[in-house]
Amino acid sequence: MKTIKQAALLFAGVLASTATLAATPVGTPIQNTATATYYSPSDAATQLSVSDSTSFIVQEKIDVSVTNNDSTSIDVQAGSTQVIEYTITNTGNGNETFDLTVTNQAGDVFDVTNVKIYLDDGVDGFQGTETEVDLINLDPDEFETIFVVVNIPVGQNIGDDSVINSNVTSATTGAASGSVGDILSGQGDGGTDAVLAANAGGSIDAVTFDVTATAGLVVVTKTVLSTVHPTLGAVKVPGSVVTYQILVEVTDAVNGLNIVDNLPANLTYVDGSLLIANSDLAGVELTTSNAVANTDSAADSDAGRYDPNAGTNGRVTFVMGDQAAAGDFTIQFQATID
């Protein structure tokens, strides 16, 4: 994904004016010479000259751009998981490492929980299998996409709000406590001085979560358990088998419970891969030793079925019926990347 984005930016740069040229790299020597030419009053034929030069080394400018690709105000349901996508761009002129943190802001009603930050792996959207990170290293003009993932506590009421700050801070020594314009002696690339273009050489994005619905009687959590190619290992390429899991948490009695999963394009359902466990086994691979295999057919008495003609690319359905009490179910199936 990064390569595609950078190519697009390069093309856009060709169309832009010369005012958008890349910043001068840190460590670049810049020398300037002033020259005076003149004739002596006694010799009008011989031109004389005198000059003087001055030079300096370009310092490192520490700067970063943080773009929220979603929203700064999000309506949420209590008990839900929320994902915010950011693009982090090194807008300085040197290589820089940035610390990534998320903090709960004081003065709101509640704090989010289970905060994690993941690095985009190039597959569109958040899959849950990305690598968890707390820092990124970027060359000048380089960028990366990250996902901030948080949980909204189940017990929150309608009208409750929570504010989080996603912080991107330079990891250069002295930057974290520094202010705009501070010079960090010898901390730039190649031993040059570094200059902070922002407080802490970073940026902060605040997002507010507004609870507009309390926790439902049923909570559904969809994850990718694994993605494995038969010969290439744990990669996401055509031919890889994706193992999906759905955790269904029933918090009180409900009637007519159905779990429906419409397969997106570019996936082909793996025949006979339906499994269900009457417990919370999220993150644990289901097999016939800890779960029950269901057939793809809707004609038998088990809950699972697969209809290749439903939706735009096939549909997995589990007909759970009436549930007299609270309980957990883990559903698993597989699909192959076309």
C-alpha positions as CSV (number, residue, x, y, z in Angstrom):
1,M,0.0,0.0,0.0
2,K,2.8,2.4,0.9
3,T,4.5,1.9,-2.5
4,I,1.2,2.7,-4.4
5,K,0.6,5.8,-2.3
6,Q,4.1,7.0,-2.8
7,A,3.9,6.5,-6.5
8,A,0.7,8.5,-6.6
9,L,2.3,11.3,-4.6
10,L,5.3,11.3,-7.0
11,F,2.9,11.7,-10.0
12,A,1.0,14.5,-8.2
13,G,4.4,16.2,-7.5
14,V,5.2,16.3,-11.2
15,L,2.0,18.2,-11.8
16,A,2.5,20.6,-9.0
17,S,4.5,23.8,-9.1
18,T,8.2,24.0,-8.2
19,A,7.1,25.4,-4.8
20,T,6.4,21.9,-3.7
21,L,10.0,20.6,-4.1
22,A,11.3,18.4,-1.3
23,A,13.0,20.0,1.6
24,T,16.8,20.3,1.5
25,P,18.2,17.3,3.2
26,V,19.8,17.6,6.6
27,G,23.6,17.9,6.4
28,T,23.6,19.7,3.1
29,P,26.5,22.3,2.9
30,I,25.4,25.6,1.5
31,Q,28.1,28.1,0.5
32,N,27.5,31.6,-0.9
33,T,30.1,33.9,-2.3
34,A,29.9,37.7,-2.8
35,T,32.3,39.2,-5.5
36,A,33.2,42.8,-6.2
37,T,34.8,43.8,-9.5
38,Y,36.4,47.1,-10.2
39,Y,39.1,49.1,-12.1
40,S,41.9,51.1,-10.6
41,P,41.8,54.8,-11.5
42,S,45.3,54.4,-12.8
43,D,44.6,51.3,-14.9
44,A,41.4,51.3,-16.8
45,A,42.2,48.2,-18.7
46,T,42.8,45.7,-15.9
47,Q,39.7,44.5,-14.0
48,L,40.3,43.7,-10.4
49,S,38.1,41.6,-8.1
50,V,37.7,40.7,-4.5
51,S,35.3,38.1,-2.9
52,D,34.4,36.5,0.3
53,S,32.4,33.4,1.1
54,T,30.3,32.1,3.9
55,S,28.9,28.6,4.4
56,F,26.7,26.6,6.8
57,I,25.3,23.1,7.2
58,V,21.5,22.6,7.0
59,Q,20.2,21.4,10.3
60,E,17.6,18.7,10.8
61,K,14.0,19.9,11.0
62,I,11.9,17.5,13.1
63,D,8.3,17.6,11.9
64,V,5.5,15.2,11.3
65,S,2.0,15.3,9.9
66,V,-0.8,13.1,11.4
67,T,-3.9,12.7,9.2
68,N,-7.1,11.2,10.7
69,N,-8.6,9.2,7.9
70,D,-11.9,8.6,9.8
71,S,-13.5,11.2,12.1
72,T,-12.8,13.2,15.2
73,S,-16.3,12.6,16.6
74,I,-17.7,9.1,16.5
75,D,-21.0,7.7,17.7
76,V,-20.5,4.4,19.4
77,Q,-22.4,1.6,21.1
78,A,-21.3,0.5,24.6
79,G,-19.3,-2.8,24.5
80,S,-18.1,-2.2,20.9
81,T,-14.6,-2.1,19.4
82,Q,-13.6,1.0,17.5
83,V,-10.8,1.4,14.9
84,I,-9.3,4.7,13.8
85,E,-7.0,4.9,10.8
86,Y,-4.2,7.4,10.7
87,T,-1.6,8.4,8.1
88,I,1.8,9.4,9.7
89,T,4.1,11.4,7.3
90,N,7.6,12.6,8.1
91,T,7.5,16.2,6.9
92,G,11.0,16.9,8.2
93,N,14.2,16.7,6.2
94,G,15.9,13.8,8.0
95,N,15.3,10.2,9.0
96,E,13.3,10.2,12.2
97,T,11.8,7.7,14.7
98,F,8.5,8.6,16.2
99,D,6.9,7.2,19.4
100,L,3.2,6.3,19.2
101,T,1.0,6.5,22.2
102,V,-2.7,6.9,23.0
103,T,-3.9,8.6,26.2
104,N,-7.3,9.0,27.8
105,Q,-8.0,12.7,28.2
106,A,-9.1,14.0,31.6
107,G,-12.5,15.6,32.2
108,D,-14.6,13.3,30.1
109,V,-17.1,10.7,31.4
110,F,-15.2,7.4,30.8
111,D,-11.9,5.9,29.6
112,V,-11.6,3.5,26.7
113,T,-9.9,0.2,27.4
114,N,-7.6,-2.3,25.7
115,V,-5.9,0.3,23.6
116,K,-3.6,-1.0,20.8
117,I,-1.8,0.4,17.8
118,Y,-1.2,-1.6,14.7
119,L,0.9,-1.0,11.5
120,D,-0.9,-1.4,8.2
121,D,0.1,-4.5,6.3
122,G,-1.0,-3.3,2.9
123,V,-4.3,-5.1,2.9
124,D,-7.3,-2.6,2.7
125,G,-8.8,-2.0,6.1
126,F,-8.1,-3.4,9.5
127,Q,-7.9,-7.2,9.7
128,G,-6.8,-7.8,13.2
129,T,-3.6,-9.7,12.1
130,E,-1.4,-6.6,11.6
131,T,1.7,-6.1,13.7
132,E,1.3,-4.2,17.0
133,V,3.7,-1.3,17.2
134,D,4.7,1.6,19.5
135,L,7.1,3.4,17.2
136,I,7.8,3.9,13.5
137,N,10.9,5.0,11.6
138,L,10.4,7.3,8.5
139,D,12.7,8.8,5.9
140,P,11.8,12.4,4.8
141,D,8.4,12.5,3.0
142,E,7.8,8.8,3.8
143,F,4.5,7.8,5.4
144,E,2.8,4.8,7.0
145,T,-0.7,4.0,7.9
146,I,-1.5,2.9,11.5
147,F,-4.7,1.7,13.2
148,V,-5.7,2.8,16.7
149,V,-8.0,0.2,18.2
150,V,-9.9,0.7,21.5
151,N,-12.8,-0.9,23.4
152,I,-15.9,1.0,24.7
153,P,-16.8,-0.4,28.1
154,V,-20.0,-2.4,28.2
155,G,-21.5,-0.4,31.2
156,Q,-21.6,3.0,29.5
157,N,-24.9,4.9,29.2
158,I,-26.3,6.9,26.3
159,G,-24.8,10.4,26.4
160,D,-21.5,9.3,28.0
161,D,-18.4,10.6,26.2
162,S,-14.7,9.7,26.1
163,V,-11.9,11.7,24.5
164,I,-8.6,10.0,23.5
165,N,-5.4,11.7,22.3
166,S,-3.3,9.9,19.7
167,N,0.2,11.2,20.2
168,V,3.1,11.0,17.7
169,T,6.3,12.2,19.3
170,S,9.9,12.4,18.1
171,A,12.0,9.8,19.8
172,T,15.1,12.0,19.5
173,T,16.8,12.7,22.8
174,G,15.4,15.9,24.3
175,A,12.5,16.2,21.9
176,A,9.7,14.9,24.2
177,S,10.1,17.8,26.6
178,G,11.0,20.4,24.0
179,S,9.0,23.2,22.4
180,V,8.7,24.8,19.0
181,G,12.0,26.3,17.9
182,D,14.2,24.4,20.4
183,I,17.6,23.4,19.1
184,L,18.8,19.9,20.1
185,S,22.6,20.1,19.9
186,G,24.2,17.3,17.9
187,Q,20.9,15.2,17.8
188,G,20.3,15.6,14.1
189,D,21.4,13.1,11.4
190,G,25.2,13.0,11.0
191,G,25.7,14.9,14.3
192,T,24.0,18.1,13.1
193,D,21.8,20.1,15.3
194,A,18.1,19.3,15.3
195,V,15.3,21.9,15.4
196,L,11.8,21.2,16.7
197,A,9.1,22.4,14.3
198,A,6.4,21.4,16.8
199,N,6.2,20.8,20.5
200,A,7.9,17.4,21.2
201,G,8.6,17.3,17.5
202,G,5.2,15.7,17.0
203,S,1.5,16.0,16.7
204,I,-1.7,15.1,18.6
205,D,-5.1,14.1,17.3
206,A,-8.1,14.1,19.6
207,V,-11.1,11.9,19.0
208,T,-14.3,12.0,20.9
209,F,-16.5,8.8,21.3
210,D,-20.2,9.6,22.0
211,V,-22.3,6.7,23.3
212,T,-25.5,6.7,21.4
213,A,-26.6,3.1,22.1
214,T,-26.1,0.9,25.2
215,A,-24.7,-2.6,25.0
216,G,-26.9,-4.8,23.0
217,L,-28.3,-8.2,24.1
218,V,-26.0,-9.7,21.5
219,V,-22.4,-8.6,20.8
220,V,-20.6,-9.9,17.6
221,T,-16.9,-9.7,17.2
222,K,-15.3,-10.7,13.8
223,T,-11.6,-11.5,13.5
224,V,-9.1,-13.1,11.2
225,L,-7.5,-16.0,13.1
226,S,-4.9,-16.8,10.4
227,T,-4.0,-16.4,6.8
228,V,-1.9,-19.2,5.4
229,H,-0.6,-20.1,1.9
230,P,0.0,-23.8,1.2
231,T,3.6,-23.2,0.2
232,L,4.5,-19.6,1.1
233,G,3.5,-19.6,4.7
234,A,1.6,-16.9,6.7
235,V,1.0,-14.4,3.8
236,K,-2.0,-12.7,2.3
237,V,-1.7,-13.6,-1.4
238,P,-3.9,-15.3,-4.0
239,G,-4.2,-18.9,-2.9
240,S,-3.9,-18.2,0.8
241,V,-6.6,-19.6,3.1
242,V,-8.2,-17.1,5.5
243,T,-9.6,-18.5,8.7
244,Y,-12.4,-16.3,10.1
245,Q,-13.8,-16.4,13.6
246,I,-17.0,-14.8,14.9
247,L,-17.5,-14.5,18.7
248,V,-21.2,-14.2,19.6
249,E,-21.8,-13.0,23.1
250,V,-25.5,-13.3,24.2
251,T,-25.9,-11.2,27.3
252,D,-29.6,-12.1,28.0
253,A,-32.4,-14.1,26.6
254,V,-33.2,-13.4,22.9
255,N,-35.4,-15.0,20.3
256,G,-34.7,-15.9,16.6
257,L,-31.0,-15.3,16.7
258,N,-29.3,-15.6,13.3
259,I,-25.7,-14.9,12.4
260,V,-25.1,-13.8,8.8
261,D,-21.8,-13.3,7.1
262,N,-21.8,-12.1,3.5
263,L,-18.5,-12.9,1.8
264,P,-16.8,-10.0,0.1
265,A,-15.5,-10.1,-3.4
266,N,-12.1,-11.8,-4.1
267,L,-12.8,-14.7,-1.7
268,T,-14.0,-18.2,-2.3
269,Y,-15.6,-20.1,0.5
270,V,-13.9,-23.4,1.5
271,D,-16.5,-26.1,1.3
272,G,-17.2,-27.9,4.6
273,S,-15.3,-25.5,6.8
274,L,-18.2,-24.5,9.2
275,L,-17.5,-25.1,12.9
276,I,-19.2,-23.9,16.0
277,A,-18.4,-24.1,19.7
278,N,-20.8,-23.3,22.5
279,S,-18.2,-21.3,24.4
280,D,-15.8,-18.4,24.0
281,L,-12.9,-19.8,22.1
282,A,-11.9,-16.6,20.3
283,G,-8.3,-16.8,19.2
284,V,-8.2,-20.6,19.5
285,E,-8.4,-22.6,16.3
286,L,-11.6,-24.7,16.2
287,T,-11.4,-28.3,15.2
288,T,-13.7,-31.3,15.6
289,S,-12.1,-31.9,19.0
290,N,-13.2,-28.6,20.6
291,A,-16.2,-27.7,18.3
292,V,-18.9,-29.2,16.2
293,A,-18.7,-29.4,12.4
294,N,-21.7,-28.1,10.5
295,T,-22.6,-29.0,7.0
296,D,-23.0,-26.4,4.3
297,S,-26.5,-27.6,3.6
298,A,-29.7,-25.8,4.9
299,A,-31.6,-29.1,4.6
300,D,-30.3,-30.7,7.8
301,S,-30.9,-29.9,11.4
302,D,-27.6,-28.2,12.3
303,A,-27.3,-24.4,12.6
304,G,-24.8,-23.7,9.9
305,R,-25.2,-23.4,6.2
306,Y,-23.5,-21.8,3.1
307,D,-25.5,-20.4,0.2
308,P,-23.2,-19.6,-2.8
309,N,-26.1,-17.7,-4.5
310,A,-26.9,-15.4,-1.6
311,G,-25.5,-11.9,-1.4
312,T,-23.0,-10.8,-4.0
313,N,-20.4,-13.5,-3.3
314,G,-22.0,-16.2,-1.2
315,R,-23.3,-16.2,2.4
316,V,-22.5,-18.0,5.6
317,T,-25.5,-18.3,8.0
318,F,-25.9,-19.8,11.5
319,V,-29.6,-20.2,12.5
320,M,-29.3,-20.1,16.3
321,G,-33.0,-19.8,17.2
322,D,-34.2,-18.8,20.6
323,Q,-31.7,-18.4,23.4
324,A,-33.2,-18.7,26.8
325,A,-30.1,-17.4,28.7
326,A,-26.8,-15.7,28.3
327,G,-24.0,-17.6,26.6
328,D,-21.1,-17.5,24.2
329,F,-20.6,-19.1,20.8
330,T,-17.5,-19.2,18.6
331,I,-18.1,-19.7,14.9
332,Q,-15.3,-20.4,12.4
333,F,-15.1,-20.8,8.6
334,Q,-12.5,-20.5,5.9
335,A,-12.2,-18.8,2.5
336,T,-9.5,-18.7,-0.1
337,I,-8.1,-15.4,-1.6
338,D,-8.8,-15.6,-5.4
